[in-house]
Amino acid sequence: MAACGRCGRPLKTPESVRDGYGPICKRKQEEAEAEFLRIQVTIDEELEYQKKVKR
């Protein structure tokens, strides 16, 4: 039996097995991934910042 990739509980539906997460953990994982992507700094942003602070 497949287990949830987030909490380790058994997955019961074919959709959950396909996704690797139960429905609640899937939502939490998607929220966590969206937050991770939101706070990432791109190399272009870093280079622009370095130009601004360079003296």
C-alpha positions as CSV (number, residue, x, y, z in Angstrom):
1,M,0.0,0.0,0.0
2,A,1.3,3.5,-0.9
3,A,2.0,6.0,1.8
4,C,1.6,9.8,1.8
5,G,4.8,11.6,1.0
6,R,4.1,14.2,3.6
7,C,2.6,12.4,6.6
8,G,3.2,8.8,5.9
9,R,-0.4,7.6,6.2
10,P,-1.7,5.0,3.8
11,L,-3.2,6.4,0.6
12,K,-6.7,5.1,-0.1
13,T,-7.8,6.5,-3.5
14,P,-6.2,6.0,-6.9
15,E,-5.9,9.8,-7.3
16,S,-4.0,10.0,-4.0
17,V,-1.7,7.2,-5.0
18,R,-1.1,8.9,-8.3
19,D,-0.3,12.3,-6.6
20,G,1.7,10.8,-3.8
21,Y,-0.3,12.8,-1.2
22,G,-3.7,12.5,0.5
23,P,-6.1,15.4,-0.2
24,I,-5.2,17.5,2.9
25,C,-1.5,17.0,2.5
26,K,-1.7,17.7,-1.2
27,R,-3.2,21.1,-0.4
28,K,-0.6,21.8,2.3
29,Q,2.2,20.7,0.0
30,E,1.0,23.0,-2.8
31,E,0.7,25.9,-0.4
32,A,4.3,25.2,0.9
33,E,5.7,25.0,-2.7
34,A,3.9,28.3,-3.7
35,E,5.4,30.0,-0.6
36,F,8.8,28.7,-1.4
37,L,8.6,30.0,-5.0
38,R,7.2,33.3,-3.8
39,I,10.2,34.0,-1.5
40,Q,12.9,32.9,-4.0
41,V,15.3,35.5,-5.3
42,T,16.3,35.3,-9.0
43,I,19.8,35.9,-10.2
44,D,18.6,38.9,-12.1
45,E,17.1,40.4,-8.9
46,E,20.4,39.7,-7.0
47,L,22.5,41.3,-9.8
48,E,20.2,44.4,-9.8
49,Y,20.5,44.6,-6.0
50,Q,24.3,44.4,-6.2
51,K,24.3,47.3,-8.7
52,K,22.3,49.4,-6.4
53,V,24.4,48.8,-3.3
54,K,27.8,48.9,-5.1
55,R,29.7,52.1,-4.1
